[in-house]
Amino acid sequence: MSDYIFELRKLVGHKPIILSTAGAIVLDKYDRVLLQHRYDNDLWGLPGGVIELGELVEDAATREVFEETGLIVDNLKLFNIYSGPNQHYIYPNGDEVYYICIIYYTRTFKGQRQIDGVESKDVKFFDINNLPQLCPPIKCILDELRYRINNNLLQ
């Protein structure tokens, strides 16, 4: 996480904070979704993370995808914004957050998938109907993606 969040945690400890995050659904030509196996909780999630101070949301999503997967994404389209009880999470270290999660999607990417070794243990494409164990806040996002893909509602 950013230095900002690190400094904030020094002040509030593990108490709940609101985190504005940006992420991206990256789809391949078979409508498989790119997921990241995370080190911090040993679960799978979408590439994404905290929006830095002064950063544009779209730039944050693009940066996070590159940092966590090695892929360069383009042509981002807004998928949805998530908040509320489904976006509550307590990290294994006790840090409690409520995400405001702004998610984009794209089918446009280039580069080779790479594991960063810091946040990502692995990066793979998965069939939307056969997903690994997910980080809880991601479940509702991928449920909506599954619905849209299975009903041909995604461009």
Sequence and secondary structure as in RCSB ss.txt:
>XXXX:A:sequence
MSDYIFELRKLVGHKPIILSTAGAIVLDKYDRVLLQHRYDNDLWGLPGGVIELGELVEDAATREVFEETGLIVDN
LKLFNIYSGPNQHYIYPNGDEVYYICIIYYTRTFKGQRQIDGVESKDVKFFDINNLPQLCPPIKCILDELRYRIN
NNLLQ
>XXXX:A:secstr
  HHHHHHHHHHTTS EEEEEEEEEEB TT  EEEEEETTTS EE SEEE  TT  HHHHHHHHHHHHHS EEES
 EEEEEE SGGGEEE TTS EEEEEEEEEEESEEES     SSSEEEEEEE TTS   B HHHHHHHHHHHHHHH
TT   
